[in-house]
Amino acid sequence: MGGGLTMGFVRANELTIDFDEDHELHGLEVKIRRLSVEEFVEVEKVLDGPGLLPKIDVFAQLLISWNNERPDGSAIPANAEGLRSMDLQFATMLMNGFTRVVTGAPRPLAASSRPGGPDPEVEASIPME
């Protein structure tokens, strides 16, 4: 029962990009390598810059694996070629998921959530004295 530190902690070197049940990409699991702070600063420059292909190429360098398949069941390679073969909407949604996971940003609100102040129906149900 000593008060010393436990030795040997090693943080996992991968992150998982996944999507909520109501998302079009639900079921897709993408494993990427964690970025150091220095790498993140460089990646951020690319993400903030113009064009999708440079973003795809940076993402491909971090990609470890995914469970993405073609309609015939054949695996789509987890590399730049595989990423570039995807449609624009898929690539955009994947890049949004990548940005969310890497930055630690919260998931977007569900489609049923409304922005703004309190729900008028809930407010109306609160008794006022």
TILOKE-305086 format. One line per field, with one value per residue (C-alpha): residue number from 1; residue in one letter; x, y, z. Coordinates in steps of 0.25 Angstrom, whole numbers, plus 5000, padded with zeros to 4 digits. Layout:
BEGIN
seq <- c(NUM	...);
type <- c(a	...);
east <- c(X	...);
north <- c(Y	...);
up <- c(Z	...);
***
This chain:
BEGIN
seq <- c(1	2	3	4	5	6	7	8	9	10	11	12	13	14	15	16	17	18	19	20	21	22	23	24	25	26	27	28	29	30	31	32	33	34	35	36	37	38	39	40	41	42	43	44	45	46	47	48	49	50	51	52	53	54	55	56	57	58	59	60	61	62	63	64	65	66	67	68	69	70	71	72	73	74	75	76	77	78	79	80	81	82	83	84	85	86	87	88	89	90	91	92	93	94	95	96	97	98	99	100	101	102	103	104	105	106	107	108	109	110	111	112	113	114	115	116	117	118	119	120	121	122	123	124	125	126	127	128	129);
type <- c(m	g	g	g	l	t	m	g	f	v	r	a	n	e	l	t	i	d	f	d	e	d	h	e	l	h	g	l	e	v	k	i	r	r	l	s	v	e	e	f	v	e	v	e	k	v	l	d	g	p	g	l	l	p	k	i	d	v	f	a	q	l	l	i	s	w	n	n	e	r	p	d	g	s	a	i	p	a	n	a	e	g	l	r	s	m	d	l	q	f	a	t	m	l	m	n	g	f	t	r	v	v	t	g	a	p	r	p	l	a	a	s	s	r	p	g	g	p	d	p	e	v	e	a	s	i	p	m	e);
east <- c(5000	5011	5008	5017	5014	5011	5021	5019	5007	5007	4996	4990	4995	4982	4969	4956	4947	4932	4919	4905	4894	4886	4898	4900	4914	4909	4916	4929	4941	4954	4967	4977	4990	4990	4997	5008	5005	5016	5009	4995	5000	5005	4992	4984	4991	4986	4972	4971	4976	4969	4966	4961	4973	4983	4974	4972	4987	4990	4979	4984	4997	4990	4981	4984	4971	4956	4945	4941	4936	4931	4917	4922	4929	4943	4952	4955	4970	4972	4981	4981	4977	4965	4961	4962	4953	4941	4930	4932	4921	4927	4941	4935	4928	4940	4949	4939	4940	4955	4955	4945	4953	4967	4963	4954	4942	4928	4919	4909	4895	4885	4877	4865	4872	4868	4878	4875	4868	4859	4848	4835	4827	4836	4835	4820	4819	4826	4816	4817	4813);
north <- c(5000	5010	5023	5022	5023	5011	5009	5006	5013	5014	5021	5014	5020	5020	5027	5021	5029	5024	5030	5031	5021	5032	5035	5030	5025	5017	5004	5009	5008	5015	5014	5025	5028	5038	5051	5059	5073	5077	5068	5073	5088	5083	5075	5087	5096	5086	5085	5100	5101	5100	5087	5073	5065	5070	5067	5053	5051	5055	5047	5035	5036	5034	5023	5010	5002	5002	4992	4999	4990	4991	4986	4973	4971	4973	4982	4996	4999	5007	5017	5029	5021	5016	5029	5036	5025	5029	5039	5053	5053	5040	5047	5060	5052	5044	5057	5063	5051	5051	5066	5063	5051	5058	5071	5065	5073	5068	5061	5069	5070	5059	5064	5064	5074	5089	5100	5112	5114	5106	5097	5105	5092	5089	5104	5104	5091	5098	5103	5117	5123);
up <- c(5000	4997	4991	4979	4965	4956	4945	4931	4926	4911	4904	4892	4879	4871	4871	4866	4857	4858	4855	4863	4859	4852	4843	4829	4832	4845	4845	4839	4848	4844	4852	4851	4858	4869	4865	4874	4876	4866	4855	4859	4856	4842	4839	4844	4833	4823	4828	4828	4814	4800	4793	4798	4792	4801	4813	4808	4806	4820	4826	4818	4825	4838	4834	4840	4836	4833	4831	4818	4807	4792	4790	4785	4798	4794	4803	4800	4803	4815	4808	4799	4787	4794	4800	4787	4781	4790	4786	4791	4802	4808	4808	4814	4825	4828	4829	4838	4847	4846	4851	4862	4867	4866	4872	4883	4879	4883	4874	4867	4872	4867	4856	4865	4874	4872	4873	4882	4895	4903	4896	4896	4899	4911	4916	4914	4923	4935	4945	4948	4961);
***
